[in-house]
Amino acid sequence: MWRGLVLVLSTLVAGCVQLPLTPEDIQARKFESVPGKAVIYVVRDAPDYSAVAAPIWLGEKLKITTYPGNYFRWEVPAGTHRIAGVGADTGQITVDAQSGRIYFVQQRVNLVGRSTGSSYFEHASEANGKAVVLRSVLLTTP
């Protein structure tokens, strides 16, 4: 009986081992500003209201897909920048970004139907945004 319990516990603990961070993830976790640009972190905490993938637009040209437990670091020129859901997902937020500043946007996704999510975005405090980043994984673009 004890051997079985030890085996089950060992398997569970082994499944919790975190993979090493990529160099890009390590750099993003330094939370450094960029001269002449603003930095926007889009964070999606885990657990989320839903585990579905959520494609979103960052501005007019960059499309990413978020999942619970990941984040994206977006460097932008100063100005107004829109983050919005794709297709039936009507969630959106605007960030008025200033050069040299760092912003955090929290995304939460509710399940609508069987496989479609609806995003809710809100500005996050620096402390909360950093905390989500530190327990999440960086999304990269292809």
N, C-alpha and C positions, 0 to 999 in steps of 0.2 A: 504494500500500500504506500509506504513512504517513498519507495523508488518511483512509483508512478506520479506522486505529487511533486517530487523533485524534478522529474522530467518535464512535467507540464509547466512548472514555474521557470525552469531554465529556458524553455522554448519561448515563453512570454517575455522574459527579460531580454533574450537575444533579439526578438522582434522589435525591441525598443531602441536598439543601438542606432545612433544617428550617423549617417554617412558624412565623410569629411566635407567641409564647405568648399565651394569653388573659389578661385581667386576673385571672380567678379562679385560673389556674395560677400566675401570678406571685405572688399573695398566698399561695397554699398552700405555695409553695417558701420562704417566709420562716420556716416552722416555728415559728410563734408559738402559745403556749398561749392558752387562753380562760378568763377569770376565771369560777370556779364550774363549769367543765366540764373534761372530759378530751378529748384529740384522739387519734383512732386512724387511722393511715394503713394502708390495705390496699394492698400493693404486689405487682405481678406482673411479674417481670423478663422481658426479651427477650434472647436466646431462652429459651423455656420448654420443658419436656418435650414439650408439645403446643401447637399453635396454635389449638385449638378454643376457642370461647366458653364461659365458665363462669359460669352464673347462681349467685349466692350471696345468702343472707339476711344482713343486718346487723341483728341484733336480731329482733324479731317483725314489723316493719312495712316495712322498707326492703329492696327487692330490687334488686340491680344485676347487670350482666353484665360480667365482666372479660375482657380479652384480653392477650396478651403485650405488655409495654411500656407498661402504664398503671397508674395508682394512683387511689385514692379517699381523700379526707379526710373523716372522720366525726367530728363533734362530739357528745359524749354527756354525760349527767350522771354523776357519780361512781357507781360500783357495778359489778356484774358484767354483761358484755355478751358475747353469743354471736355468732360468725360461723360460718355453716354453708353447705354445698353444698345445692343444690335437687334434689329428686327422687332419682334413683339415686346422686347424688353424696353420699356419707356423710361427707365431710371436715368437720371442725369444730374450733373452738378457742374458749376462753373468755378474756376479758381482764378482770382485776380492776382497774378504772380508778379513779384518784384525781384529784380536781380539780386543775387547773393542770399536769398532766403530759401528756406526749406519748408515744404508743406506736406501734410499727411491727409489723405482722403481714405476713409473707411468705407468699404463696400460690403454690403450684406445682401444675400440672395435668398429670396423666398421661392419655393417651388410653386409653379402655376401649371396645372395639368399634370401629365405624367413625366415629362422630361424637359420642360421649359422653365427657366428661372426669370424672376423679375428683380432687378437690382434696386437697392436703396443706397444712396451715397450720402455721406455727411463729412464735414470737416472734423478731423480728429485732433486732439491736443498733441503736443510734441511728446509728452510722456507716454500717452497711450499708443501713439503711432510707433514710437521706437520699441515699445514693449512687444507689439504685434510683429514688427520686423524681426526682432531678435528670436522669436520662437517660430519663425516661418522660413520658407525657402524662396529664393529669388527666381522669378520668371525671366527667361531670356527670349529675345526675338531671334528667329531663324536668320 
